[in-house]
Amino acid sequence: MKKRTPPSSLAGNSPAHQQSAGRDPTTINEFKYINERPVDDISLNFFYKPHTITLLAVSIFGVMYFAFVRDQTDVQENIWAGMVCVIFFFLIISVLAFPNGPFTRPHPVVWRMLFGLSVLYLLFLLFLMFQDYKSIMGIFYWFDPTLRAFHIDMDKDYAANCSDVSLERIWSHVDVFAVGHYLGWAFKAVLIRHMGILWAISVMWEITEITFAHLLPNFAECWWDALILDVLVCNGFGIWCGLKFCKLLEMREYKWASIRDISSTTGKLKRAVLQFTPESWAHVRWLDPTSTYMRFFAVSQLVLLWQLTELNTFFLKHIFEMPPSHPVVIGRLVFVGLFTAPSVRQYYIYVTDTRCKRLGTQCWVYIAILISEAILCIKNGRELFERTQVKNIVFWLFIQAVISIMFVYSCMLWHKYVDGDDSQDSSPVKQPSREFKDSAVLSGDSKGKSSTKNSPKSTPTKKARSHHNSVKED
C-alpha cells in the first residue's frame, strides 16, 4: 500500500521551503489567521464539511427548474431574474473560494457571503464610475420609479430661530433618526473600543458638518442641536453604552460546550442561540506608550477614513437624490456597518501586531469601496462642488489633521502616565498574537472535552481582564 505524503512535507508547505523562498512562516500564519481564521471547536461536523458536489448539483437543478418554468414574457422581470441568478451563483463561489476573515461566528459561510456582497458592491461602483449621470439615474429609476418624483429642496432652512431654546423644542428634535444616531454610535464604540478615538471622530464630524454646510443644507444645525443632541446625548451616550457593553463582555470567561454533550432540549436550544454570539472578547489597545510613528500615523488615518465613510453617505443620497428613509440608503448603512466589523479588526491587527505584514483582504476591499464612492460623488457632483468654498475645505483638512494628531497623541500620553491598569507588556505589539490558541480563558477547551457548560459565565476579576489584552476575538 502506497504511503501518503504528509501535507507539511509537500513542496511549498514546509517551513524550510518557505524560509528558503524568502518568506517567514510566522508572518504567513499571522496573515492567514486574520484573513481566514479556522474554526477551533467544531460541535457538529456536518455543518463544517465542504459538501461541494451536493451544492453544485442543487444549484444547477434549481437554476434549470426556474429557467424553464418561469414566465418570460416580461422583459423587466427577465432582467431581474438574471441579476438574481448571477448574484446567487457569485455568493456560492464566495462560500467556496473567498476567505471568511477574522470571525467564525455564527458560521464562516456568513462572513464569506458578506465578503462576496462587498466585492459585488465594489464592482457595481466601478461600473457606475464609467457611466454619465443621466445613465446612473436611469438605473435607479428602473429599480424604483418613485424616485423620479423626489427632489431635494435646496432652499429649505434647517437652522432657523436658533436663539429660541426650550426643552419642548429640543425634545421635538428627538425622532427616529436620533435613535438611529445613538444606536450607530453605540455600534461604532463596539467596533473601535477606544474612548479617545471615538471622541475624536465625534468632534471632528461636527466640524465636518459645519464645513460642508454650504454644500449640504441638512448639515446646518443650531448650536444646541449640534452640541447637546448630537455630541453629548446621541454620540456621548452611545459611546458610553457601547464601551460599557464591551467591558461587560471582557469580564466574562468563555468556555463553550459541544451541543452533543448537552442532554436537555432547552440547553441545546440555548447553545444554538449562543452560536450567534462572539466566541471570545478581547481588550483592545490601539496605542502603546512606546508606539512607533507608523502606528501613530495609522491610527490617525483611521479617524480620517471614518470621516470619509460618513461623508460618502450624505453626498451619495444628495447627489443621486434619495430620501433618507429609502431602502437603498438604509440597506447601504446596514451593509457598511456589517462589513466594517471584520475590516476594523483586520486593520487593528495590521497596525498593532508586528508579526502581521499584510493588510487583510476585507479591509482592502473596504478601503477600495470608500475611495470608489468618493470618486463617484466627485465625478457626478460637479455642479455641486463648483460652489465649494476652497478656504473652507483647506481649513477643514488642516483641522482634521491637527485634531486627529492631538487626540491620538493625548491618548498615548494617557496610556503612558495615567492608565495604570494596562501595562506596556499588555500591548499586542509586545505579545505573540497566536497566544489565543493556548488561552483557556477566552476560547476554552478546543476539543470541547473539559467544558461542561453551555454558556459563558461572569468572572469580573482584574486578572481575567488583564489576560484578555493579548488575545484576539471572534
C-alpha positions as CSV (number, residue, x, y, z in Angstrom):
1,M,0.0,0.0,0.0
2,K,1.4,3.3,-1.0
3,K,2.2,5.6,1.9
4,R,0.6,9.0,1.7
5,T,2.9,12.0,1.9
6,P,2.0,14.3,4.8
7,P,0.8,17.8,3.7
8,S,3.5,19.5,5.7
9,S,6.2,17.8,3.7
10,L,4.8,18.8,0.3
11,A,6.8,21.3,-1.8
12,G,5.9,24.8,-0.8
13,N,4.3,24.0,2.5
14,S,7.3,23.1,4.8
15,P,8.8,25.8,6.9
16,A,12.2,25.1,5.3
17,H,10.8,25.7,1.9
18,Q,9.1,28.9,3.0
19,Q,12.3,30.2,4.6
20,S,14.3,29.3,1.5
21,A,11.9,31.2,-0.6
22,G,12.5,34.3,1.5
23,R,9.2,34.1,3.4
24,D,8.7,34.0,7.1
25,P,6.3,31.2,8.0
26,T,5.3,33.1,11.2
27,T,4.3,36.1,9.1
28,I,2.3,33.9,6.7
29,N,0.4,32.2,9.6
30,E,-0.4,35.6,11.1
31,F,-1.9,36.9,7.9
32,K,-3.8,33.7,7.3
33,Y,-5.3,33.9,10.8
34,I,-6.8,37.4,10.3
35,N,-7.7,36.7,6.7
36,E,-9.2,33.2,7.1
37,R,-9.5,32.2,10.7
38,P,-10.1,28.5,11.2
39,V,-12.8,27.1,13.5
40,D,-11.1,25.8,16.6
41,D,-14.0,24.0,18.2
42,I,-16.4,22.1,15.9
43,S,-19.5,20.7,17.6
44,L,-21.4,19.4,14.5
45,N,-19.1,18.2,11.8
46,F,-21.9,18.2,9.2
47,F,-22.1,22.0,9.1
48,Y,-18.3,22.4,8.5
49,K,-17.8,19.8,5.8
50,P,-17.4,21.1,2.2
51,H,-20.5,19.4,0.5
52,T,-19.2,21.0,-2.8
53,I,-20.7,18.3,-5.1
54,T,-24.1,18.5,-3.3
55,L,-24.1,22.3,-3.5
56,L,-23.2,22.2,-7.2
57,A,-26.0,19.7,-8.0
58,V,-28.7,21.6,-6.0
59,S,-27.7,24.9,-7.5
60,I,-27.7,23.6,-11.1
61,F,-31.0,21.8,-10.7
62,G,-32.6,24.9,-9.0
63,V,-31.5,27.2,-11.8
64,M,-32.7,24.8,-14.5
65,Y,-36.1,24.5,-12.8
66,F,-36.7,28.2,-12.6
67,A,-35.2,28.9,-16.1
68,F,-37.7,26.5,-17.8
69,V,-40.8,27.0,-15.6
70,R,-41.0,30.8,-15.0
71,D,-42.9,33.1,-17.4
72,Q,-40.6,35.0,-19.7
73,T,-43.0,37.5,-21.3
74,D,-42.0,40.4,-19.1
75,V,-38.6,41.8,-20.1
76,Q,-38.1,43.7,-16.8
77,E,-38.8,40.5,-14.9
78,N,-36.3,38.6,-17.1
79,I,-33.6,41.1,-16.2
80,W,-34.4,40.9,-12.5
81,A,-34.3,37.1,-12.6
82,G,-31.0,37.1,-14.5
83,M,-29.4,39.5,-12.0
84,V,-30.7,37.4,-9.0
85,C,-29.2,34.3,-10.6
86,V,-25.8,36.0,-11.1
87,I,-25.8,37.2,-7.5
88,F,-26.8,33.8,-6.3
89,F,-24.0,32.0,-8.1
90,F,-21.5,34.6,-7.1
91,L,-22.4,34.1,-3.5
92,I,-22.0,30.3,-3.9
93,I,-18.5,30.9,-5.3
94,S,-17.8,33.2,-2.4
95,V,-18.7,30.4,0.0
96,L,-16.3,28.1,-1.8
97,A,-13.4,30.4,-2.6
98,F,-13.4,33.6,-0.5
99,P,-11.9,34.0,3.0
100,N,-14.1,34.4,6.0
101,G,-11.8,36.9,7.7
102,P,-11.1,37.1,11.4
103,F,-14.5,35.9,12.5
104,T,-16.1,32.4,12.6
105,R,-19.4,33.0,14.5
106,P,-22.1,32.1,13.7
107,H,-20.5,30.3,10.8
108,P,-17.7,31.2,8.3
109,V,-20.2,31.0,5.5
110,V,-21.9,34.1,6.7
111,W,-18.7,36.2,6.5
112,R,-17.7,34.7,3.2
113,M,-21.1,35.7,1.7
114,L,-20.7,39.2,3.2
115,F,-17.3,39.5,1.6
116,G,-18.8,38.4,-1.7
117,L,-21.5,41.0,-1.4
118,S,-18.8,43.7,-0.7
119,V,-16.9,42.6,-3.9
120,L,-20.2,42.8,-5.9
121,Y,-20.8,46.3,-4.5
122,L,-17.3,47.4,-5.4
123,L,-17.7,46.1,-8.9
124,F,-21.1,47.9,-9.2
125,L,-19.4,51.1,-8.1
126,L,-16.7,50.7,-10.7
127,F,-19.3,50.1,-13.4
128,L,-21.2,53.3,-12.4
129,M,-17.9,55.2,-12.4
130,F,-17.8,54.9,-16.2
131,Q,-21.4,56.0,-16.8
132,D,-22.8,59.5,-17.1
133,Y,-25.2,61.0,-14.5
134,K,-28.2,60.5,-16.7
135,S,-27.5,56.8,-17.2
136,I,-26.9,56.3,-13.5
137,M,-30.2,57.9,-12.6
138,G,-31.9,55.8,-15.3
139,I,-30.6,52.7,-13.5
140,F,-32.0,53.9,-10.2
141,Y,-35.3,54.9,-11.8
142,W,-35.5,51.4,-13.2
143,F,-35.1,49.9,-9.7
144,D,-37.6,52.4,-8.2
145,P,-39.7,54.5,-10.5
146,T,-40.9,56.6,-7.5
147,L,-37.5,58.3,-7.3
148,R,-38.5,60.4,-10.3
149,A,-40.9,62.4,-8.2
150,F,-38.3,63.1,-5.4
151,H,-36.2,66.2,-5.4
152,I,-34.1,67.7,-2.6
153,D,-35.2,71.2,-1.6
154,M,-32.0,73.3,-1.5
155,D,-33.9,76.3,-0.2
156,K,-35.1,74.7,3.0
157,D,-33.9,76.4,6.1
158,Y,-32.6,73.8,8.5
159,A,-31.2,76.2,11.2
160,A,-33.9,78.7,12.0
161,N,-34.6,80.6,15.2
162,C,-31.6,79.1,17.0
163,S,-32.0,81.6,19.8
164,D,-35.3,80.1,20.8
165,V,-34.1,77.3,23.1
166,S,-36.5,75.3,25.2
167,L,-36.9,71.8,26.5
168,E,-40.0,71.4,24.3
169,R,-38.1,72.4,21.2
170,I,-35.2,70.2,22.0
171,W,-37.5,67.3,22.6
172,S,-39.2,67.9,19.3
173,H,-36.0,67.1,17.5
174,V,-35.8,63.7,19.1
175,D,-37.1,61.4,16.4
176,V,-36.4,58.0,14.9
177,F,-33.2,59.4,13.3
178,A,-32.0,60.5,16.7
179,V,-32.5,56.9,17.9
180,G,-30.6,55.6,14.9
181,H,-27.9,58.2,15.6
182,Y,-27.5,56.8,19.1
183,L,-27.5,53.2,18.0
184,G,-25.0,54.0,15.3
185,W,-22.5,55.4,17.8
186,A,-23.0,52.5,20.2
187,F,-22.2,50.2,17.3
188,K,-19.1,52.3,16.5
189,A,-18.0,52.0,20.1
190,V,-18.3,48.2,19.9
191,L,-16.1,48.2,16.8
192,I,-13.4,50.6,17.8
193,R,-13.5,50.2,21.6
194,H,-11.3,53.3,22.4
195,M,-12.8,56.3,24.0
196,G,-10.2,58.8,22.8
197,I,-10.5,57.7,19.1
198,L,-14.3,57.7,19.3
199,W,-14.5,61.2,20.8
200,A,-12.0,62.4,18.1
201,I,-14.3,61.1,15.4
202,S,-17.4,62.6,17.1
203,V,-15.9,66.1,17.5
204,M,-14.3,66.1,14.0
205,W,-17.6,65.0,12.5
206,E,-19.4,68.1,13.9
207,I,-16.6,70.2,12.4
208,T,-17.1,68.4,9.1
209,E,-20.8,69.3,9.1
210,I,-20.1,72.9,9.7
211,T,-17.5,73.0,6.9
212,F,-19.8,71.3,4.3
213,A,-23.0,73.1,5.3
214,H,-22.7,75.4,2.2
215,L,-23.0,72.2,0.0
216,L,-25.4,70.1,2.0
217,P,-28.2,72.2,3.6
218,N,-29.2,69.5,6.1
219,F,-25.7,69.9,7.7
220,A,-26.8,73.3,9.0
221,E,-27.8,72.9,12.7
222,C,-28.4,75.1,15.6
223,W,-25.7,75.2,18.2
224,W,-27.8,73.4,20.8
225,D,-28.7,70.7,18.2
226,A,-25.1,70.0,17.4
227,L,-23.7,70.4,20.9
228,I,-26.4,68.9,23.1
229,L,-28.3,66.4,21.0
230,D,-25.5,65.3,18.7
231,V,-22.3,65.4,20.7
232,L,-23.4,64.9,24.2
233,V,-26.7,62.9,24.0
234,C,-26.5,60.8,20.9
235,N,-22.8,60.5,20.4
236,G,-21.7,60.6,24.0
237,F,-24.4,58.3,25.4
238,G,-23.9,55.9,22.5
239,I,-20.2,55.8,23.1
240,W,-20.7,55.2,26.8
241,C,-23.2,52.4,26.3
242,G,-21.1,50.7,23.7
243,L,-17.9,50.8,25.8
244,K,-19.8,49.5,28.9
245,F,-21.1,46.7,26.8
246,C,-17.6,45.9,25.6
247,K,-16.3,46.0,29.2
248,L,-19.1,43.6,30.3
249,L,-18.0,41.1,27.6
250,E,-14.3,41.5,28.5
251,M,-15.1,40.5,32.1
252,R,-16.6,37.1,31.2
253,E,-15.0,33.7,31.0
254,Y,-15.7,31.9,27.7
255,K,-16.0,28.2,27.9
256,W,-18.1,26.5,25.2
257,A,-19.6,23.0,25.5
258,S,-20.4,20.9,22.4
259,I,-24.1,20.8,21.7
260,R,-23.7,17.0,21.6
261,D,-22.6,17.0,25.3
262,I,-25.8,18.8,26.4
263,S,-28.6,16.4,27.3
264,S,-31.6,18.8,27.8
265,T,-33.6,20.2,24.9
266,T,-33.6,23.6,26.5
267,G,-29.8,23.5,26.9
268,K,-29.4,22.6,23.2
269,L,-31.6,25.5,22.1
270,K,-29.7,27.9,24.3
271,R,-26.4,26.7,22.9
272,A,-27.8,27.1,19.4
273,V,-28.8,30.7,20.1
274,L,-25.4,31.4,21.8
275,Q,-23.8,30.4,18.5
276,F,-24.7,33.8,17.2
277,T,-22.7,35.5,20.0
278,P,-18.9,36.1,20.0
279,E,-16.7,33.1,20.7
280,S,-14.4,35.3,22.8
281,W,-13.8,39.0,23.5
282,A,-10.5,40.8,23.9
283,H,-9.5,44.1,25.4
284,V,-8.4,46.4,22.5
285,R,-5.4,48.7,22.8
286,W,-4.8,50.8,19.7
287,L,-1.9,52.8,21.2
288,D,1.1,51.9,23.3
289,P,3.3,54.3,25.3
290,T,6.2,53.3,23.0
291,S,4.2,53.3,19.8
292,T,6.2,53.9,16.6
293,Y,5.4,56.8,14.2
294,M,3.9,54.5,11.7
295,R,1.4,53.2,14.3
296,F,0.6,56.7,15.3
297,F,0.0,57.7,11.7
298,A,-2.1,54.6,11.1
299,V,-4.4,55.4,14.0
300,S,-4.8,59.0,12.8
301,Q,-5.5,57.6,9.4
302,L,-8.4,55.5,10.8
303,V,-10.0,58.7,12.1
304,L,-9.8,60.4,8.7
305,L,-11.1,57.3,6.9
306,W,-14.1,57.3,9.2
307,Q,-14.9,60.9,8.2
308,L,-14.8,59.8,4.6
309,T,-17.3,57.0,5.3
310,E,-19.8,59.4,6.9
311,L,-19.3,62.0,4.1
312,N,-20.0,59.4,1.4
313,T,-23.3,58.5,3.0
314,F,-24.6,62.1,2.8
315,F,-23.1,63.0,-0.6
316,L,-24.4,59.8,-2.3
317,K,-28.0,60.4,-1.2
318,H,-27.8,64.1,-2.0
319,I,-26.2,63.9,-5.5
320,F,-28.3,60.9,-6.6
321,E,-31.4,62.4,-4.8
322,M,-32.8,59.7,-2.5
323,P,-34.8,60.3,0.7
324,P,-33.1,59.3,4.0
325,S,-35.7,56.6,4.6
326,H,-35.2,54.9,1.1
327,P,-34.4,51.2,1.2
328,V,-31.2,51.8,-0.8
329,V,-29.9,54.3,1.8
330,I,-30.9,52.2,4.8
331,G,-29.5,49.0,3.1
332,R,-26.2,50.6,2.4
333,L,-25.9,51.8,6.0
334,V,-26.6,48.3,7.3
335,F,-24.2,46.7,4.8
336,V,-21.4,49.1,5.5
337,G,-21.9,48.6,9.2
338,L,-21.6,44.8,8.9
339,F,-18.6,44.9,6.6
340,T,-16.9,47.4,8.8
341,A,-16.6,44.9,11.7
342,P,-14.1,42.5,10.1
343,S,-12.4,45.4,8.3
344,V,-11.7,47.2,11.6
345,R,-10.4,44.0,13.2
346,Q,-8.0,43.3,10.3
347,Y,-6.8,47.0,10.4
348,Y,-6.3,46.7,14.2
349,I,-4.2,43.6,13.9
350,Y,-2.2,45.1,10.9
351,V,-1.5,48.2,13.0
352,T,-0.7,46.7,16.4
353,D,0.8,43.3,15.6
354,T,4.4,43.4,14.3
355,R,4.1,39.8,13.0
356,C,1.4,40.8,10.5
357,K,2.9,42.4,7.4
358,R,-0.1,42.4,5.1
359,L,-3.4,44.2,5.2
360,G,-6.4,41.9,5.4
361,T,-8.4,41.3,2.2
362,Q,-11.7,42.5,3.6
363,C,-10.1,45.7,4.9
364,W,-8.5,46.2,1.5
365,V,-11.9,45.9,-0.3
366,Y,-13.5,48.2,2.3
367,I,-10.9,51.0,1.6
368,A,-11.4,50.5,-2.1
369,I,-15.2,50.9,-1.7
370,L,-14.7,54.2,0.3
371,I,-12.4,55.6,-2.4
372,S,-14.7,54.5,-5.2
373,E,-17.7,56.1,-3.6
374,A,-15.8,59.3,-3.1
375,I,-14.7,59.3,-6.8
376,L,-18.3,58.6,-7.9
377,C,-19.6,61.6,-5.9
378,I,-16.9,64.0,-7.2
379,K,-17.4,62.9,-10.8
380,N,-21.2,63.2,-10.8
381,G,-21.5,66.2,-8.4
382,R,-19.5,68.7,-10.4
383,E,-22.3,71.3,-10.3
384,L,-22.5,70.9,-6.5
385,F,-18.7,71.0,-6.0
386,E,-18.4,74.1,-8.2
387,R,-19.9,76.0,-5.3
388,T,-17.3,74.7,-2.9
389,Q,-15.6,77.3,-0.8
390,V,-11.9,76.4,-1.2
391,K,-10.8,78.1,2.0
392,N,-13.4,76.1,4.0
393,I,-12.1,72.8,2.6
394,V,-8.4,73.8,3.2
395,F,-9.3,74.8,6.8
396,W,-11.2,71.5,7.2
397,L,-8.3,69.4,6.1
398,F,-5.9,71.3,8.4
399,I,-8.3,71.0,11.4
400,Q,-8.8,67.3,10.6
401,A,-5.1,66.6,10.6
402,V,-4.4,68.7,13.7
403,I,-7.3,67.3,15.8
404,S,-6.6,63.7,14.9
405,I,-2.9,64.1,15.8
406,M,-3.7,65.9,19.0
407,F,-6.3,63.3,20.1
408,V,-4.1,60.3,19.2
409,Y,-1.1,61.9,20.9
410,S,-3.2,62.7,24.0
411,C,-4.3,59.0,24.1
412,M,-0.6,58.0,24.0
413,L,0.2,60.3,27.0
414,W,-2.9,58.9,28.8
415,H,-1.7,55.3,28.4
416,K,1.8,56.3,29.5
417,Y,1.1,58.4,32.6
418,V,-2.5,57.8,33.7
419,D,-3.7,54.4,32.7
420,G,-2.2,52.1,35.3
421,D,-4.4,49.0,34.7
422,D,-2.9,48.2,31.4
423,S,0.9,47.8,31.4
424,Q,3.1,48.2,28.5
425,D,3.5,44.5,28.4
426,S,-0.2,44.1,27.6
427,S,0.1,45.8,24.2
428,P,-0.4,43.5,21.2
429,V,3.0,44.6,19.9
430,K,4.7,43.1,22.9
431,Q,2.9,39.7,22.8
432,P,3.0,37.0,20.2
433,S,-0.5,37.2,18.8
434,R,-1.0,33.5,18.4
435,E,-1.4,33.1,22.1
436,F,-5.1,32.9,21.6
437,K,-4.7,29.3,20.7
438,D,-3.4,28.4,24.1
439,S,-5.8,30.6,26.1
440,A,-8.3,28.7,28.2
441,V,-9.9,31.9,29.5
442,L,-11.3,33.1,26.2
443,S,-11.5,30.2,23.8
444,G,-12.0,27.3,26.3
445,D,-11.2,23.7,25.6
446,S,-10.5,23.5,21.8
447,K,-11.8,19.9,21.8
448,G,-14.9,20.5,23.9
449,K,-13.9,17.8,26.4
450,S,-13.2,19.7,29.6
451,S,-16.1,22.1,29.4
452,T,-19.4,21.2,30.8
453,K,-21.3,24.5,30.5
454,N,-23.3,25.7,27.6
455,S,-22.9,29.4,28.1
456,P,-20.1,31.8,29.3
457,K,-20.2,32.7,32.9
458,S,-19.2,36.0,34.5
459,T,-15.9,36.3,36.2
460,P,-15.4,40.0,36.9
461,T,-11.8,39.9,38.0
462,K,-9.0,42.2,37.1
463,K,-6.8,39.2,36.4
464,A,-9.2,37.9,33.8
465,R,-9.4,41.3,32.1
466,S,-5.7,41.6,32.0
467,H,-5.4,38.2,30.4
468,H,-7.6,39.4,27.5
469,N,-5.2,42.0,26.4
470,S,-3.1,39.8,24.2
471,V,-5.9,37.6,22.9
472,K,-7.8,38.0,19.7
473,E,-11.5,37.6,19.5
474,D,-14.1,36.2,17.2
